[in-house]
Amino acid sequence: MDRSVSGRVGATPPQNDVPHQPLPDDALLRDTLEFPEISENELVRYFSQISQLNFSIDHNFYPLGSCTMKYNPKINDEVASIPAFADIHPLQPTHGFRALSD
């Protein structure tokens, strides 16, 4: 909200083609709802900026001794995408399972 400037529009929605519907009871509706008024470019810059605060194995180095060294999501995703694994349902019974070496 601290980036908001009154009157700025981030996007122009298309013409509404949904048929008009009656509103719920007034007791269920809010009178005001605060939304920041920022441009679309500012919004994209903001989310790009805060995305850099997340840890990413593409942009950072795992520090030695870190517990994150035990987890490598890229290799796990690659192995999980092998068809022999990808087509297995987690609740599938283990009897009758064909080994990968067959």
Steps between C-alpha positions, in 0.01 A plus 500: 500500500797734552560501122140596424424825317138605472365470145763260363358210302688171466278340238178561311271197520300396191129573469303284745292232322368330816124544555404726792436308823330622816740593781501321836342660805659838591609360837741268314656774284785740587468871442868555418782285377850644478697414188832663413493720192820422309587452135547156349874568450541590867319182602724282282811674635381451857433127461830452314679678784345290776552179299875560531465470878408131464780244500561360152746227408532670160626824656662400829755258643409249770718585799705212638347340806154615408216256544384600151785291357285195575233618259551559130162564339631509142627141508184388680285657228708335229471155658129546570439580132627157386187330357547189717468724807267768364224251417493342848219606729621552859226271633560229241546157663859375492410143398523445126738798460743450214862589582670772295766255380245279318 
